[in-house]
């Protein structure tokens, strides 16, 4: 990215002890400092969670884009302004799909980073709010067949109970809850192709991403 010429006048000053911003500096300088601070916090969080390398690359790319001043759509929030930190728990998995909880954890982490509304923390004791849930059902059913009666299209649906709790007080308060939040997707397959199960794995990843986007939107706009 080409360097930009900064024409603002910057006055050297000590950080204010009663504020998170710096006094005596231009608005552009303050924005740059806040972006650097957000990037450092995100990178610190990513170093504490188990994420597959491919997902980590996407997260790091998003961090760099936001630090360069790019604005990502869909980042508005109606959460109370005094809520700043979030811990995302790995969802309890009640299905036979053993890695669905990990896929969903990665998708939710990616989506919260993209929104940039809350700072992610790995310790629930450091969080203002905690997002938790239970994966209740992951179903795959055929919805279309070829002329030989073999399924060539499936529908995959995911359902989970989800809660967002304010944990700052001694007794946690439920701020948002959906006892059966669900999303579904369809995918085509060739019954005789060697990538039959690959298509299923791709569908699981796509469904996780769609679920995470819809869930985060529902949480942010639910206030």
Buried (B, 14 or more C-beta within 10 A) or exposed (E): EEEEEEEEEEEEEEEEEEEEEBEEBBEBBEEBBEBEEBBEBBEEBBEEBEBEEEBBEBBBEBBEEBBEEEEEEEEEBEBEEEBBBBBBBBBEBEBEBEEBBBBBBBBBBBBBBBBBBBBBBBEBEEBBBBBBBBBBEBBBEEEEEEEEEEBBEBBBBBBBBBBBBBBEEEEEEEBBBBEEBBBBBEBEBEEEEEEEEEBBEEBBBBBBBBBBBBBBBBBBEEE
